Amino acid sequence: VQLVESGGGVVQAGGSLRLSCAASGTIFSVAIMGWYRQSLGEQRELVATITSRGNTNYANSVKGRFTISRDNAKNTIYLQMDSLKPEDTAVYYCNRYTASPATLSYWGQGTQVTVSS
């Protein structure tokens, strides 16, 4: 099992970032992949999901600003984040989709996104 997130950084409010997640084939073969985030002192929350066919779903807080995509040939998923807000500041992780992320036993190192006001 391998999940490697990248692309985070520091950006001003209103700016954009594109995150990438390279996943091992065993996880990527799962039908639905997702991006999660965890702010300091908060629980990990689901941000967006994508099925193997490209159907997407988003948390209300990011709808219209974030876009999830996947490249099945590269075992990689992406998160394009536009119109970033300070409340988007968090460590972002990818993993297979679950309604209860606390039940997942393996996570990558995540990538830090910091949005300054």
N, C-alpha and C positions, 0 to 999 in steps of 0.2 A: 504494500500500500504506500503510495507516494503522492503527496499533494504539495506543489510548490507555487506559492502566490508571489506576484511581483507587480511593480508599477505604481506603488503608493508614493506619497511625497507630501510636501507642504504647498498649499495653493491658497490664493485669496478667494474670498467669497465671490461667487459668480463664475469661477474658473472651471476647468475640466481636467479629468484624469481618466486614463484607461488602464484597468487592471487586467492581468492575465493569470491564469491558473493552469499549470500543466499537471495532469492527473495520470496515474498509472492506469493501464488498460482495464484492470479488474474493477476499479471504481467507475471508470468512464463508460464501461459497458452497461452500467445501471441506467435505467431509462431517464430519470430526472436528476439533473444536477442543480446545485444552488449556490448562491453567494449569501454569506452571513456576515454580520458585523457585531462587534462588541465594544461598547464605550466603557470608559473607566468606571468601575463600580456598578455596571449594569449587566444584565444577562445577555447572552448571545441571542441575536434576533435574525430572522430570515429576511433577506432583502429582495431577492429575485430568484426565480427558478426557470429552467428551460428543459423541455423534453428532448428526446433524441430526434424528434421530427421538427424541432424548432419552435414549438408552442411555448409562450412565455407568460409569466405572471409576476406581479410586483407588489411589494408592500405599498400601502397608500402614501406613506411618507416620501417615497421616491418615484412614484408613478409620474410619467411625463418628463422626468429628468434623467433617469438611468435607463440603459439598454443592455440587456444580457444577450450574448450570442455564443455559439460554439462552433468549433472546427473539429468534426469527428475524425478527420484524417490525421490531425495533429494531437488528438486527445487533449484539447485545450478549450477552456471556456474564458470568456471575456466579460468585463463589465465597463461599459462606457458611462462615465459619470459627468453630467453637464449641470450647469447652474448650481454648483455646489454651495452648501450652506454650512455655517459653523456646526450645526447639530449633526452633520454627516461625519464629523470627526470620530474615528474609531479604528480598530484593527479589523481588517476585512479578511475573511476566510472563504474558501470554497470547499464543498463536500457534496456528497449525495444528498438528495432532499429527504428531510424528515420533519414531521410536525413537532418533534421533540429533540432539538439538537443536543440536549444534555445527555441523550442516550448514545450518541456516537462516540466510539472509543478512540478514534484516531483523527487528529487534526494536523494540518501543516503549521508552519511558523506564522502565517498570516502576513499581511502587509499594512503598514500604518498609513492612514490618510489623515492629514491635519488640515483643516480649513480655517483660515484666519479671517477675522471680521474687519 
